[in-house]
Amino acid sequence: MMTAQIETTQTIKTANAGSEKLAALRERLAPEFAGIAATAVEREADHVIDREVVRRLAAAGFTSLRVPTEYGGAGLSFAEQAELIVELARADSNIVQALRAHLINQESVLGHPNPAYRERWLRRIAEGAVVGNAITEINNAVGEGTTTLTRDAEGTWRLNGTKYYSTGTLYADWIIVAAVDAEGEETAAIVAADAPGVTLLDDWDGFGQQLTASGTTVFESTPVAEEEVFDGGLDDGTRVATGQAAWQFLHLAALTGIGEAIVRDAAEYVRGRRRSFSHGAAELPRDDAQVLQVVGELSSAAFAARAAFDSVVAALGGVLEREGSLGAVGLQLPEDVVDALYVRVYQAQQVIAKTVLGAATALFEIGGASAVSGSRGLDRHWRNARVLAQHNPLIYRARLLGDWEVNGTSPGRSYRLGSVQN
């Protein structure tokens, strides 16, 4: 009994310490989140890629939340970090999407089997380094790449090729690049964003997520340090930390934050609105039962999205912790554990994306023509949510779930994009 009491007391102390740490970080990040939220509409309207926004977040510790304290990070749990990611998404989902590759890379580094690589990158991230990505290509065959990583005559590794949809790279200090070697085998490398031969273009033309810097990246004989080259590609589905469950988690966090921002903006709009309609249910919209009903439905939608998201956080956080422990001894998670995780993530994707998109449309029922004013930017919620949901088409993920339920087929953990080659 005494042992159980000691263990319980220790658990409570650990939980309290974690809560205090999270509270301290929230206090430090609150001014940054508030500033981001206050300028979100203006930055999007003027298409301002403000690198200082990310630099201030890094200085405040947001980009190293999961890095252990001994390396200079905050040492938060996965669930604690998830709370802050949603808070940032509520302020501006563009910034969460821009940091998506960085946050996934942080998880990858934490569980990396190479101690030297792990220590080097944990310290870099703790010092404020931000990582972007250059993975996707256009006009390549499915599962193939045209960006090459080969040695020159002097033995230096060189990158050559063009990447598209390089989300967040204009905000980043380093870029993770997918490539193929001289034999056509998948490989990857990390290069400095300002390395020789790197050109970054802000040419993403999507109607949503416009400030994610998801543009083109060109590499022309870009040198790569030996220690920043790793074979085997970036995602073969064997590590949860770098697989689709982790990547999808960030989309779901951004969508959940959008859902909460919809409620915030709806309440603010109704609270301050003086104009009403002759056939309205009250003189002021804030007293109109029908308007209040809409806001209540938006609140419930945000709750549903958050409940589904929290379910993913609990499942993914637990699996990542187990994967990190097993990785240290060269073991992998059981297949049924990983299958169950992917089913949970894909189910949540169906719920969260559809719920938030519906809320982003229903939002406009709270007012008249002023609700569609460009100065309010309420349309950004639907545009941003629509683009986030578009990245991993819901119809394909729903089919995977159906195949799992009917035939017991393991849900896909990775995928490749490309064009049919004639």
C-alpha positions as CSV (number, residue, x, y, z in Angstrom):
1,M,0.0,0.0,0.0
2,M,2.8,2.4,0.9
3,T,4.5,1.8,-2.5
4,A,1.3,2.5,-4.3
5,Q,0.8,5.8,-2.3
6,I,4.4,6.9,-3.1
7,E,3.9,6.1,-6.8
8,T,0.6,8.0,-6.8
9,T,2.2,11.0,-5.0
10,Q,5.0,11.0,-7.5
11,T,2.6,10.9,-10.4
12,I,0.7,13.9,-9.0
13,K,3.9,15.8,-8.5
14,T,5.0,15.1,-12.1
15,A,1.6,16.1,-13.5
16,N,1.7,19.4,-11.5
17,A,5.2,20.1,-12.7
18,G,4.0,19.6,-16.2
19,S,1.0,21.9,-15.7
20,E,3.3,24.6,-14.2
21,K,5.7,24.4,-17.1
22,L,2.8,24.6,-19.6
23,A,1.3,27.5,-17.8
24,A,4.6,29.4,-17.8
25,L,5.0,28.8,-21.6
26,R,1.4,29.9,-22.2
27,E,2.2,33.2,-20.4
28,R,5.3,33.7,-22.5
29,L,3.6,32.8,-25.8
30,A,0.3,34.7,-25.1
31,P,1.6,38.1,-26.4
32,E,2.9,36.4,-29.5
33,F,-0.3,34.6,-30.2
34,A,-2.3,37.8,-29.5
35,G,-0.2,39.8,-31.9
36,I,-0.5,37.1,-34.6
37,A,-4.3,37.0,-34.2
38,A,-4.6,40.8,-34.3
39,T,-2.7,41.0,-37.6
40,A,-3.9,37.8,-39.3
41,V,-6.6,39.5,-41.5
42,E,-4.3,42.3,-42.5
43,R,-1.3,40.1,-43.3
44,E,-3.5,37.8,-45.4
45,A,-5.2,40.7,-47.2
46,D,-1.8,42.2,-48.1
47,H,-0.1,38.8,-48.6
48,V,2.7,39.5,-46.1
49,I,5.1,36.6,-45.5
50,D,6.3,38.0,-42.2
51,R,9.4,35.9,-41.2
52,E,9.7,37.8,-38.0
53,V,6.4,36.2,-36.8
54,V,8.2,32.8,-36.8
55,R,11.4,34.2,-35.4
56,R,9.6,35.7,-32.4
57,L,7.8,32.3,-31.9
58,A,11.2,30.6,-31.9
59,A,12.6,33.1,-29.5
60,A,9.7,32.5,-27.2
61,G,10.3,28.7,-27.3
62,F,7.4,27.5,-29.5
63,T,9.6,25.8,-32.1
64,S,11.4,23.7,-29.4
65,L,8.5,22.7,-27.2
66,R,9.3,19.0,-27.3
67,V,13.1,19.3,-27.1
68,P,14.2,18.0,-23.7
69,T,15.3,20.6,-21.2
70,E,18.9,19.3,-21.1
71,Y,19.3,20.4,-24.7
72,G,17.7,23.8,-24.0
73,G,14.1,23.1,-25.0
74,A,10.8,23.2,-23.0
75,G,10.5,19.4,-22.6
76,L,6.8,19.3,-23.0
77,S,4.8,16.2,-23.5
78,F,3.1,15.5,-26.9
79,A,-0.3,16.4,-25.4
80,E,1.0,19.6,-23.9
81,Q,2.5,20.7,-27.1
82,A,-0.8,19.9,-28.9
83,E,-2.6,22.4,-26.7
84,L,-0.3,25.2,-27.8
85,I,-0.4,24.2,-31.5
86,V,-4.2,24.6,-31.4
87,E,-3.9,27.9,-29.7
88,L,-1.6,29.1,-32.4
89,A,-4.0,27.8,-35.1
90,R,-6.8,29.7,-33.5
91,A,-4.7,32.9,-33.9
92,D,-3.6,32.0,-37.5
93,S,-3.8,28.6,-39.1
94,N,-1.3,29.8,-41.8
95,I,1.5,29.8,-39.2
96,V,0.8,26.3,-37.9
97,Q,0.8,25.0,-41.5
98,A,4.0,26.8,-42.2
99,L,5.6,25.1,-39.2
100,R,4.2,21.7,-40.1
101,A,7.5,20.2,-41.4
102,H,9.4,21.7,-38.5
103,L,7.1,20.2,-35.9
104,I,7.1,16.7,-37.6
105,N,10.9,16.9,-37.9
106,Q,11.1,17.6,-34.2
107,E,9.3,14.3,-33.5
108,S,11.6,12.5,-36.0
109,V,14.7,13.9,-34.3
110,L,13.5,12.9,-30.8
111,G,13.2,9.2,-31.9
112,H,16.1,9.1,-34.3
113,P,18.3,6.0,-33.9
114,N,21.6,7.9,-34.5
115,P,22.7,9.6,-31.2
116,A,25.1,12.1,-32.9
117,Y,22.3,13.2,-35.4
118,R,19.8,13.4,-32.6
119,E,22.0,15.5,-30.3
120,R,23.1,17.8,-33.1
121,W,19.6,18.6,-34.2
122,L,18.0,18.8,-30.8
123,R,20.6,21.5,-29.9
124,R,20.0,23.3,-33.2
125,I,16.2,23.4,-32.7
126,A,16.6,24.5,-29.1
127,E,18.8,27.4,-30.4
128,G,16.0,28.5,-32.7
129,A,16.6,26.7,-36.0
130,V,13.4,26.3,-38.0
131,V,13.1,23.5,-40.6
132,G,11.0,23.6,-43.8
133,N,10.6,21.0,-46.5
134,A,11.1,20.5,-50.3
135,I,9.5,17.1,-51.1
136,T,6.8,17.3,-53.8
137,E,7.5,17.6,-57.5
138,I,5.3,18.1,-60.6
139,N,5.3,16.0,-63.7
140,N,7.1,13.2,-62.0
141,A,5.8,9.6,-62.2
142,V,4.1,8.2,-59.1
143,G,6.7,7.2,-56.6
144,E,9.5,8.7,-58.5
145,G,11.6,11.8,-58.1
146,T,13.7,13.9,-60.5
147,T,15.7,15.9,-57.9
148,T,19.1,14.3,-57.6
149,L,21.7,14.1,-54.8
150,T,25.0,13.0,-56.2
151,R,28.7,13.5,-55.6
152,D,30.7,15.8,-57.8
153,A,34.3,15.2,-59.0
154,E,35.7,16.4,-55.7
155,G,33.4,14.1,-53.7
156,T,31.0,16.8,-52.5
157,W,27.3,16.0,-52.3
158,R,25.3,18.2,-54.7
159,L,21.5,18.7,-55.0
160,N,19.9,19.5,-58.3
161,G,16.2,19.8,-59.0
162,T,12.9,21.7,-58.5
163,K,10.4,21.2,-55.8
164,Y,6.8,22.6,-55.4
165,Y,4.5,23.1,-52.5
166,S,7.5,23.7,-50.2
167,T,5.4,24.6,-47.2
168,G,7.0,26.9,-44.7
169,T,10.4,27.1,-46.5
170,L,10.4,30.9,-46.8
171,Y,10.2,31.0,-43.0
172,A,12.9,28.4,-42.4
173,D,16.6,28.2,-41.7
174,W,17.0,24.6,-43.0
175,I,15.2,22.6,-45.6
176,I,14.5,18.8,-45.7
177,V,14.8,17.6,-49.3
178,A,13.7,14.4,-50.8
179,A,15.9,13.2,-53.7
180,V,17.2,10.2,-55.6
181,D,20.9,9.1,-55.8
182,A,23.0,8.2,-58.8
183,E,21.3,4.7,-58.9
184,G,17.8,6.2,-58.7
185,E,17.3,5.1,-55.1
186,E,15.4,7.3,-52.6
187,T,17.6,9.4,-50.3
188,A,17.2,12.7,-48.5
189,A,19.3,15.6,-47.2
190,I,19.0,18.7,-45.1
191,V,20.5,22.0,-46.4
192,A,20.6,25.5,-45.1
193,A,17.9,27.7,-46.7
194,D,20.6,30.3,-47.7
195,A,23.0,27.7,-49.1
196,P,24.6,28.4,-52.5
197,G,22.3,27.4,-55.4
198,V,19.0,27.6,-53.4
199,T,16.2,29.8,-54.8
200,L,13.0,30.2,-52.9
201,L,9.9,31.5,-54.7
202,D,6.6,32.6,-53.1
203,D,4.4,31.4,-56.0
204,W,1.7,29.3,-54.2
205,D,-1.6,30.4,-55.8
206,G,-4.1,28.6,-53.6
207,F,-7.2,30.5,-52.5
208,G,-6.5,29.5,-48.9
209,Q,-3.5,29.0,-46.6
210,Q,-1.9,31.9,-48.6
211,L,0.7,32.8,-46.0
212,T,2.2,29.3,-45.6
213,A,4.9,30.0,-48.1
214,S,4.1,26.8,-50.0
215,G,6.0,27.9,-53.1
216,T,8.7,26.5,-55.4
217,T,12.3,25.7,-54.3
218,V,15.1,25.3,-56.8
219,F,18.4,23.6,-56.1
220,E,21.3,24.2,-58.5
221,S,24.4,22.3,-57.6
222,T,23.7,23.0,-53.9
223,P,26.4,21.6,-51.6
224,V,25.3,19.3,-48.8
225,A,27.3,18.4,-45.8
226,E,28.2,14.7,-45.4
227,E,26.5,14.4,-42.0
228,E,23.2,15.8,-43.4
229,V,22.7,13.1,-45.9
230,F,20.6,10.1,-45.0
231,D,19.6,7.1,-47.2
232,G,16.2,5.4,-47.5
233,G,14.0,8.4,-48.2
234,L,11.9,10.3,-45.8
235,D,8.8,8.2,-45.2
236,D,8.6,4.5,-45.9
237,G,5.8,4.0,-43.4
238,T,7.9,2.2,-40.8
239,R,8.2,5.1,-38.3
240,V,5.0,6.7,-36.9
241,A,7.0,9.9,-36.2
242,T,7.5,10.5,-39.9
243,G,4.4,8.7,-41.3
244,Q,1.0,10.0,-42.4
245,A,-0.5,9.8,-38.8
246,A,2.0,12.4,-37.6
247,W,1.7,14.6,-40.8
248,Q,-2.1,14.4,-40.6
249,F,-2.1,15.4,-36.9
250,L,-0.9,18.9,-37.9
251,H,-3.7,19.4,-40.4
252,L,-6.2,18.3,-37.8
253,A,-4.6,20.7,-35.2
254,A,-4.9,23.6,-37.7
255,L,-8.5,22.7,-38.5
256,T,-9.4,22.4,-34.8
257,G,-8.0,25.9,-34.3
258,I,-10.0,27.2,-37.2
259,G,-13.1,25.8,-35.6
260,E,-12.4,27.6,-32.4
261,A,-11.5,30.8,-34.2
262,I,-14.9,30.7,-36.0
263,V,-16.7,30.7,-32.6
264,R,-14.5,33.5,-31.3
265,D,-15.1,35.7,-34.4
266,A,-18.8,34.9,-34.5
267,A,-19.4,35.9,-30.9
268,E,-17.4,39.1,-31.4
269,Y,-19.3,40.0,-34.5
270,V,-22.7,39.4,-32.9
271,R,-21.7,41.1,-29.6
272,G,-20.9,44.4,-31.3
273,R,-23.5,44.4,-34.0
274,R,-26.2,47.2,-33.9
275,R,-27.9,46.7,-37.2
276,S,-30.7,44.2,-37.5
277,F,-33.7,43.3,-39.7
278,S,-37.3,44.3,-39.5
279,H,-38.2,40.6,-39.5
280,G,-35.5,39.7,-36.9
281,A,-36.5,38.1,-33.6
282,A,-35.1,41.0,-31.5
283,E,-33.9,44.6,-31.8
284,L,-30.3,43.6,-31.3
285,P,-28.6,40.5,-32.9
286,R,-27.1,39.6,-29.5
287,D,-30.7,39.1,-28.2
288,D,-32.0,37.4,-31.3
289,A,-32.8,33.7,-30.4
290,Q,-32.1,32.6,-34.0
291,V,-28.7,34.3,-34.2
292,L,-27.8,32.9,-30.8
293,Q,-28.9,29.4,-32.0
294,V,-26.4,29.7,-34.9
295,V,-23.6,30.7,-32.5
296,G,-24.5,27.8,-30.2
297,E,-24.3,25.4,-33.1
298,L,-20.9,26.8,-34.1
299,S,-19.8,26.3,-30.5
300,S,-21.0,22.7,-30.6
301,A,-19.2,22.1,-33.9
302,A,-15.9,23.3,-32.4
303,F,-16.5,21.1,-29.4
304,A,-17.0,18.0,-31.7
305,A,-13.8,18.8,-33.7
306,R,-11.8,19.3,-30.4
307,A,-13.1,16.0,-29.0
308,A,-12.0,14.1,-32.1
309,F,-8.7,15.9,-32.1
310,D,-8.1,15.1,-28.4
311,S,-8.7,11.4,-29.2
312,V,-5.9,11.6,-31.8
313,V,-3.6,13.4,-29.4
314,A,-4.0,10.6,-26.8
315,A,-3.5,7.8,-29.3
316,L,-0.6,9.4,-31.3
317,G,1.2,10.6,-28.2
318,G,1.1,7.2,-26.6
319,V,2.4,5.5,-29.8
320,L,5.2,8.0,-30.3
321,E,6.4,7.4,-26.8
322,R,6.4,3.6,-27.3
323,E,8.1,4.0,-30.7
324,G,10.9,6.1,-29.2
325,S,11.5,3.5,-26.5
326,L,11.5,0.6,-28.9
327,G,13.7,2.5,-31.4
328,A,16.4,2.8,-28.8
329,V,16.8,-1.0,-28.9
330,G,16.1,-1.4,-32.6
331,L,12.5,-2.8,-32.3
332,Q,9.3,-1.8,-34.1
333,L,5.7,-1.4,-32.8
334,P,3.3,-4.3,-33.3
335,E,1.3,-4.0,-36.6
336,D,-2.1,-4.0,-34.8
337,V,-1.0,-1.1,-32.7
338,V,-0.1,1.0,-35.7
339,D,-3.2,-0.1,-37.6
340,A,-5.4,1.0,-34.7
341,L,-3.6,4.4,-34.6
342,Y,-4.1,5.1,-38.4
343,V,-7.7,4.1,-38.2
344,R,-8.2,6.6,-35.4
345,V,-6.4,9.4,-37.3
346,Y,-8.4,8.8,-40.5
347,Q,-11.7,8.6,-38.7
348,A,-10.9,11.9,-36.9
349,Q,-9.9,13.5,-40.3
350,Q,-13.4,12.7,-41.6
351,V,-15.1,14.2,-38.6
352,I,-12.9,17.3,-38.1
353,A,-12.6,18.4,-41.7
354,K,-16.3,18.1,-42.5
355,T,-17.4,19.6,-39.2
356,V,-15.2,22.7,-39.5
357,L,-16.0,23.2,-43.1
358,G,-19.7,23.1,-42.2
359,A,-19.2,25.6,-39.4
360,A,-17.2,27.9,-41.7
361,T,-20.2,28.1,-44.0
362,A,-22.9,28.4,-41.3
363,L,-20.9,31.2,-39.7
364,F,-22.4,33.7,-42.2
365,E,-26.0,33.0,-41.0
366,I,-25.2,35.3,-38.0
367,G,-25.4,38.6,-40.0
368,G,-26.2,40.4,-43.2
369,A,-24.0,42.0,-45.9
370,S,-21.5,43.3,-43.3
371,A,-20.5,39.7,-42.5
372,V,-19.0,39.3,-46.0
373,S,-16.9,42.4,-45.7
374,G,-13.4,41.8,-46.9
375,S,-12.1,43.9,-43.9
376,R,-13.5,41.3,-41.5
377,G,-11.9,38.4,-43.3
378,L,-14.4,35.8,-42.1
379,D,-14.1,34.1,-45.5
380,R,-10.6,33.1,-44.6
381,H,-11.9,30.4,-42.2
382,W,-13.6,28.5,-45.0
383,R,-10.8,29.1,-47.5
384,N,-8.1,27.9,-45.1
385,A,-10.1,24.9,-43.9
386,R,-11.0,23.9,-47.5
387,V,-7.3,23.9,-48.5
388,L,-6.2,22.0,-45.4
389,A,-8.8,19.4,-46.1
390,Q,-7.8,19.2,-49.7
391,H,-4.2,18.1,-49.0
392,N,-5.2,14.5,-48.2
393,P,-8.5,13.9,-50.1
394,L,-11.2,12.7,-47.7
395,I,-12.7,10.2,-50.2
396,Y,-9.5,8.1,-50.3
397,R,-9.2,8.0,-46.6
398,A,-12.8,7.1,-46.2
399,R,-12.2,4.2,-48.7
400,L,-9.3,3.0,-46.6
401,L,-11.5,3.0,-43.5
402,G,-14.2,1.0,-45.3
403,D,-11.7,-1.5,-46.5
404,W,-10.5,-1.9,-42.9
405,E,-14.0,-2.4,-41.6
406,V,-15.1,-4.8,-44.3
407,N,-12.0,-6.7,-45.2
408,G,-9.6,-6.0,-42.4
409,T,-7.1,-4.4,-44.8
410,S,-4.4,-2.3,-43.0
411,P,-4.9,1.4,-43.7
412,G,-2.1,3.0,-45.8
413,R,0.6,4.7,-43.8
414,S,2.4,6.5,-46.6
415,Y,1.6,7.6,-50.2
416,R,3.3,9.0,-53.2
417,L,2.1,11.7,-55.7
418,G,2.8,11.8,-59.4
419,S,1.5,11.9,-62.9
420,V,0.7,9.1,-65.3
421,Q,3.7,8.9,-67.7
422,N,3.1,8.2,-71.4
